[in-house]
């Protein structure tokens, strides 16, 4: 593997915004898709997260494909749903974007933990980032499944070797967190501005 497992998504992040600085639907979803191989390396511990992210990406992609020019900008899907009073439905793209962004928050926090706490086990890093990001939005059931899954986290040293490839993994993790975090923040700000940033899982 040339570079690290993050190389493709870091490249993709350069194209997420239009020249006017607006978030573009397809490039944003492509970056999220390029992060899936990173999640694969966690094995069973992240199976839930991966299927959740994959499902939300597919939902947003099919909406985008239905009218690429209308939905070229990421937030246009949400605005359309708000006008149609469908944004709060559990199958809405608004909900999909919200949960996709939250899952990505969890991953950014997890990689930040791996950088900042070299002495933590993978399970500790996962649990801490879960507490800081997803936990407050999850009901009891989702929370318990997550806690069980975290116990299946891979060995940290092996994991870092696998994702490292031929590149400098720590430098790439740092770049990933610092570049991706502001994009996720922007999604949250937009969703909060339309009153959609506090939906909880059932």
Number of C-alpha atoms within 10 A of each C-alpha: 11 10 15 21 25 21 20 15 20 20 12 16 18 11 16 21 17 12 8 6 8 13 21 18 21 21 20 21 21 18 20 20 16 19 21 17 13 19 18 13 18 21 14 17 22 19 15 14 20 21 12 15 24 15 14 23 22 15 17 23 18 12 15 21 13 10 10 14 9 14 21 19 20 23 19 17 21 24 15 16 16 17 9 9 10 17 21 15 12 13 12 20 27 27 25 23 24 21 22 23 22 20 19 21 21 23 21 22 21 23 19 19 18 21 17 12 12 11 11 14 15 23 18 18 24 26 17 16 20 22 12 13 19 20 19 13 16 16 12 12 11 15 17 13 11 22 17 11 18 21 15 15 21 18 12 18 10 11 16 15 12 17 21 20 16 13 16 12 21 16 11 18 22 16 15 19 18 13 14 19 16 11 17 18 13 13 19 19 14 15 19 12 10 13 12 18 18 12 14 12 15 10
